[in-house]
Amino acid sequence: MSNLFPLPGVTLENSGLIHVLQKLVGEEIEHYLETLFEALPLGICLYNLSGELVYTNPRGRKLLGFTEPNYPCAQIQANIKLYVCDSDRPYPKEELPAILALEGVCVGPVELDVQQPSSQRISLEVYGIPLLSPQGEVVGSLAAYIDISDRKQQEIEQRILANYLQTQANRYHEILQAQTDFVVRSTPTTTITFANQAFCRAVGRSPQQVIGRQWAEFVSAPELTPIFEALSTLTPEATTFTAENRLLNSLRNWISTQWKPMGILEYKVQLL
């Protein structure tokens, strides 16, 4: 069962709360549950076997937007506005975790939005837990929930940033493909990971045929040694050099080319 408590090693099973709740159902439940749950930093709702809300702790009322301590649970259940996350679609009440838990199974985590009476909308992570009698019969259910609005906002911001970075990467890719100069990216072992159209046309191969091969295959062998020596000297202060070498083109002829290799250094030390 998922751990709903913010204390290491404390779960619903070893906390003894399920055993206590089983004894309290129908026995001055409001008084005892308020004592048990009023200090918890998560929302708690208790439902009877008919699916009626019979108790909500102070934190739970605050998250739902009903801060008046004497506000009837029946009115909370009738007036609460729940939605599928990030949408205007009402969340089906028969699919709420606590209602599904009346079937005797634990449900969650489930994410949903609540529209508070103040018009503020927050996101909740909800768990539904069945309450069992000593004989193992379902006598009610418990919903435990926390505010995850900050986490959801961070997820939205991360998606926006990822989309922005992808857009920038696509634009950069288009610019590189439009260059008439050769543009090649490779690993330190010369394995090609990107080659623009100009380079591919020059060597007479498609990008699929070029990527994964070593650019050393297209360079005159006697000219490789000084290139490798220059690559080994790249530092954060000197990340580039100029090299002139012959390249084997699509007609199997050697053509003279000038390159300006630029090292990409991991943590400004290791060549990538």
FIVEXTOR-998545 format. One record per residue (C-alpha): x, y, z; residue number from 1; residue in one letter. Coordinates in steps of 0.02 Angstrom, whole numbers, padded with zeros to 5 digits, always signed. Example, Ala and Ser with C-alpha at 12.3 -4.5 7.8 and 13.67 -1.06 7.14 Angstrom:
residues 2
R       xx       yy       zz    nr   rest
R   +00615   -00225   +00390     1      A
R   +00684   -00053   +00357     2      S
end
This chain:
residues 272
R       xx       yy       zz    nr   rest
R   +00000   +00000   +00000     1      M
R   +00066   +00173   -00042     2      S
R   +00137   +00273   +00103     3      N
R   +00025   +00423   +00137     4      L
R   +00121   +00486   +00287     5      F
R   +00268   +00608   +00277     6      P
R   +00365   +00515   +00412     7      L
R   +00497   +00385   +00363     8      P
R   +00438   +00208   +00394     9      G
R   +00262   +00258   +00447    10      V
R   +00123   +00178   +00343    11      T
R   -00062   +00154   +00366    12      L
R   -00027   -00026   +00416    13      E
R   +00100   +00002   +00554    14      N
R   +00023   +00165   +00617    15      S
R   -00127   +00071   +00687    16      G
R   -00249   +00196   +00611    17      L
R   -00344   +00067   +00510    18      I
R   -00376   -00037   +00667    19      H
R   -00434   +00118   +00761    20      V
R   -00546   +00175   +00618    21      L
R   -00626   +00005   +00607    22      Q
R   -00678   +00019   +00789    23      K
R   -00737   +00198   +00771    24      L
R   -00857   +00179   +00625    25      V
R   -01027   +00221   +00694    26      G
R   -00962   +00262   +00870    27      E
R   -00953   +00452   +00894    28      E
R   -00852   +00455   +00735    29      I
R   -00843   +00644   +00714    30      E
R   -00768   +00673   +00886    31      H
R   -00635   +00537   +00876    32      Y
R   -00585   +00570   +00696    33      L
R   -00561   +00754   +00730    34      E
R   -00441   +00708   +00871    35      T
R   -00348   +00587   +00759    36      L
R   -00337   +00689   +00601    37      F
R   -00343   +00875   +00645    38      E
R   -00152   +00887   +00653    39      A
R   -00116   +00790   +00494    40      L
R   -00038   +00890   +00350    41      P
R   -00148   +00800   +00222    42      L
R   -00333   +00803   +00185    43      G
R   -00441   +00662   +00252    44      I
R   -00620   +00620   +00201    45      C
R   -00719   +00474   +00271    46      L
R   -00865   +00394   +00179    47      Y
R   -00995   +00272   +00243    48      N
R   -01046   +00116   +00149    49      L
R   -01177   +00215   +00051    50      S
R   -01043   +00331   -00017    51      G
R   -01097   +00478   +00090    52      E
R   -00965   +00595   +00157    53      L
R   -00972   +00589   +00347    54      V
R   -00810   +00674   +00400    55      Y
R   -00676   +00792   +00333    56      T
R   -00527   +00848   +00436    57      N
R   -00477   +01033   +00445    58      P
R   -00339   +01015   +00316    59      R
R   -00458   +00924   +00200    60      G
R   -00589   +01061   +00216    61      R
R   -00459   +01194   +00178    62      K
R   -00399   +01104   +00022    63      L
R   -00578   +01085   -00039    64      L
R   -00612   +01269   -00002    65      G
R   -00737   +01244   +00140    66      F
R   -00653   +01321   +00292    67      T
R   -00808   +01339   +00401    68      E
R   -00790   +01200   +00531    69      P
R   -00979   +01177   +00549    70      N
R   -01014   +01169   +00363    71      Y
R   -01111   +01005   +00340    72      P
R   -01021   +00863   +00254    73      C
R   -01175   +00831   +00148    74      A
R   -01165   +01008   +00081    75      Q
R   -00979   +00989   +00046    76      I
R   -01013   +00831   -00053    77      Q
R   -01157   +00914   -00146    78      A
R   -01065   +01075   -00188    79      N
R   -00888   +01017   -00220    80      I
R   -00829   +01043   -00399    81      K
R   -00703   +00915   -00459    82      L
R   -00624   +00908   -00632    83      Y
R   -00508   +00798   -00732    84      V
R   -00335   +00875   -00717    85      C
R   -00299   +01019   -00837    86      D
R   -00474   +01014   -00913    87      S
R   -00651   +01075   -00890    88      D
R   -00722   +00899   -00889    89      R
R   -00809   +00859   -00724    90      P
R   -00729   +00713   -00634    91      Y
R   -00855   +00569   -00625    92      P
R   -00907   +00554   -00443    93      K
R   -00930   +00367   -00460    94      E
R   -00747   +00354   -00508    95      E
R   -00678   +00449   -00358    96      L
R   -00545   +00346   -00268    97      P
R   -00644   +00337   -00105    98      A
R   -00800   +00278   -00195    99      I
R   -00704   +00145   -00291   100      L
R   -00623   +00093   -00127   101      A
R   -00795   +00041   -00064   102      L
R   -00769   -00111   -00176   103      E
R   -00632   -00165   -00057   104      G
R   -00479   -00111   -00156   105      V
R   -00350   +00025   -00128   106      C
R   -00351   +00157   -00266   107      V
R   -00220   +00285   -00312   108      G
R   -00130   +00391   -00334   109      P
R   -00260   +00485   -00437   110      V
R   -00236   +00666   -00492   111      E
R   -00385   +00783   -00506   112      L
R   -00427   +00968   -00493   113      D
R   -00544   +01050   -00367   114      V
R   -00629   +01217   -00399   115      Q
R   -00643   +01300   -00229   116      Q
R   -00792   +01415   -00189   117      P
R   -00668   +01561   -00196   118      S
R   -00640   +01515   -00380   119      S
R   -00462   +01460   -00344   120      Q
R   -00421   +01297   -00432   121      R
R   -00292   +01177   -00361   122      I
R   -00232   +01003   -00405   123      S
R   -00242   +00858   -00285   124      L
R   -00163   +00687   -00275   125      E
R   -00291   +00569   -00200   126      V
R   -00288   +00394   -00127   127      Y
R   -00440   +00288   -00086   128      G
R   -00430   +00159   +00053   129      I
R   -00566   +00036   +00106   130      P
R   -00609   +00021   +00291   131      L
R   -00642   -00156   +00347   132      L
R   -00730   -00232   +00496   133      S
R   -00640   -00363   +00601   134      P
R   -00731   -00491   +00493   135      Q
R   -00655   -00415   +00335   136      G
R   -00814   -00332   +00273   137      E
R   -00807   -00160   +00195   138      V
R   -00891   -00034   +00312   139      V
R   -00833   +00127   +00231   140      G
R   -00686   +00209   +00145   141      S
R   -00557   +00344   +00173   142      L
R   -00489   +00471   +00050   143      A
R   -00318   +00547   +00086   144      A
R   -00257   +00689   -00024   145      Y
R   -00122   +00821   -00040   146      I
R   -00101   +00981   -00139   147      D
R   +00011   +00953   -00290   148      I
R   -00022   +01121   -00375   149      S
R   +00160   +01175   -00362   150      D
R   +00218   +01011   -00437   151      R
R   +00092   +01025   -00579   152      K
R   +00149   +01203   -00614   153      Q
R   +00330   +01145   -00621   154      Q
R   +00279   +01008   -00743   155      E
R   +00194   +01138   -00853   156      I
R   +00347   +01250   -00848   157      E
R   +00459   +01102   -00890   158      Q
R   +00349   +01058   -01040   159      R
R   +00354   +01239   -01099   160      I
R   +00544   +01242   -01082   161      L
R   +00561   +01074   -01170   162      A
R   +00451   +01133   -01313   163      N
R   +00552   +01294   -01326   164      Y
R   +00717   +01200   -01329   165      L
R   +00650   +01079   -01459   166      Q
R   +00592   +01225   -01567   167      T
R   +00763   +01306   -01553   168      Q
R   +00847   +01141   -01594   169      A
R   +00737   +01120   -01748   170      N
R   +00779   +01297   -01807   171      R
R   +00964   +01266   -01777   172      Y
R   +00951   +01103   -01874   173      H
R   +00867   +01193   -02020   174      E
R   +01005   +01325   -02021   175      I
R   +01140   +01193   -02024   176      L
R   +01053   +01098   -02165   177      Q
R   +01043   +01258   -02268   178      A
R   +01230   +01291   -02256   179      Q
R   +01333   +01267   -02414   180      T
R   +01485   +01234   -02305   181      D
R   +01510   +01060   -02235   182      F
R   +01447   +01037   -02058   183      V
R   +01488   +00875   -01966   184      V
R   +01471   +00827   -01783   185      R
R   +01562   +00675   -01719   186      S
R   +01625   +00586   -01564   187      T
R   +01811   +00590   -01518   188      P
R   +01829   +00423   -01610   189      T
R   +01769   +00513   -01770   190      T
R   +01600   +00425   -01772   191      T
R   +01480   +00543   -01861   192      I
R   +01322   +00589   -01765   193      T
R   +01264   +00728   -01882   194      F
R   +01308   +00782   -02059   195      A
R   +01220   +00917   -02158   196      N
R   +01156   +00898   -02335   197      Q
R   +01307   +00985   -02411   198      A
R   +01427   +00857   -02338   199      F
R   +01315   +00711   -02385   200      C
R   +01302   +00771   -02565   201      R
R   +01490   +00793   -02575   202      A
R   +01525   +00614   -02522   203      V
R   +01378   +00545   -02623   204      G
R   +01286   +00464   -02477   205      R
R   +01122   +00491   -02388   206      S
R   +01120   +00552   -02207   207      P
R   +01070   +00376   -02153   208      Q
R   +01224   +00307   -02240   209      Q
R   +01339   +00437   -02164   210      V
R   +01282   +00442   -01983   211      I
R   +01369   +00306   -01882   212      G
R   +01519   +00298   -01998   213      R
R   +01688   +00376   -01960   214      Q
R   +01736   +00535   -02050   215      W
R   +01913   +00469   -02056   216      A
R   +01851   +00354   -02196   217      E
R   +01829   +00507   -02308   218      F
R   +01995   +00591   -02269   219      V
R   +02163   +00556   -02350   220      S
R   +02252   +00437   -02231   221      A
R   +02421   +00529   -02226   222      P
R   +02331   +00685   -02167   223      E
R   +02243   +00604   -02019   224      L
R   +02390   +00601   -01898   225      T
R   +02410   +00792   -01882   226      P
R   +02220   +00809   -01864   227      I
R   +02214   +00685   -01720   228      F
R   +02364   +00769   -01638   229      E
R   +02277   +00938   -01648   230      A
R   +02116   +00864   -01576   231      L
R   +02211   +00797   -01426   232      S
R   +02273   +00972   -01383   233      T
R   +02100   +01053   -01368   234      L
R   +02069   +01139   -01202   235      T
R   +01936   +01255   -01129   236      P
R   +02048   +01399   -01178   237      E
R   +02082   +01333   -01354   238      A
R   +01931   +01239   -01422   239      T
R   +01963   +01254   -01608   240      T
R   +02096   +01245   -01743   241      F
R   +02107   +01251   -01933   242      T
R   +02148   +01099   -02037   243      A
R   +02171   +01076   -02224   244      E
R   +02149   +00904   -02297   245      N
R   +02086   +00810   -02448   246      R
R   +01911   +00734   -02449   247      L
R   +01852   +00590   -02556   248      L
R   +01698   +00653   -02650   249      N
R   +01553   +00562   -02732   250      S
R   +01650   +00544   -02895   251      L
R   +01791   +00456   -02801   252      R
R   +01902   +00607   -02829   253      N
R   +02004   +00694   -02696   254      W
R   +01955   +00875   -02667   255      I
R   +02046   +01000   -02558   256      S
R   +01948   +01061   -02407   257      T
R   +01978   +01172   -02257   258      Q
R   +01899   +01129   -02090   259      W
R   +01883   +01218   -01925   260      K
R   +01853   +01082   -01795   261      P
R   +01779   +01143   -01632   262      M
R   +01787   +01038   -01475   263      G
R   +01634   +01018   -01362   264      I
R   +01703   +00988   -01187   265      L
R   +01609   +00902   -01046   266      E
R   +01628   +01006   -00888   267      Y
R   +01758   +01103   -00988   268      K
R   +01879   +00957   -00974   269      V
R   +01831   +00800   -01071   270      Q
R   +01809   +00806   -01259   271      L
R   +01638   +00748   -01316   272      L
end
